[in-house]
Amino acid sequence: MSHVHALVEERGLDAQTVADRFDLTVSEVYHALAYYHDHPEEMRAVKEHRRELHEAAGDDPRIITGPEDLLES
């Protein structure tokens, strides 16, 4: 949800573009945005958890913070 929010409301992409990029319907994009705005405490907690993970990853290379951290098989 926070990724959809960032793309639509921070980067200015339209809902159809985001839907196409992630194989979603436009309705699902708007549902994600509604959920984001209806649950601000949860979204803040998720953001804080990600920040903590990134800080910890600086000290421990075994912590995965995104797809770029995964080893290729």
KATA-V371078 format. One record per backbone hydrogen bond with DSSP energy under -0.5 kcal/mol. NH is the residue of the N-H (numbers start at 1). CO is the residue of the C=O. Records with the same first field share a line. If there is no record, write none. Layout:
# KATA-V371078
NH->CO  CO
This chain:
# KATA-V371078
5->1
6->2
7->3
8->4
9->5
10->5  6
11->6
13->7
18->14
19->15
20->16
21->17
22->18
23->20
24->19
29->25
30->26
31->27
32->28
33->29
34->30
35->31
36->32
37->33
38->34
39->35
43->39
44->40
45->41
46->42
47->43
48->44
49->45
50->46
51->47
52->48
53->49
54->50
55->51
56->52
57->53
58->54  55
59->55  56
60->56
63->60
65->63
69->66
70->67
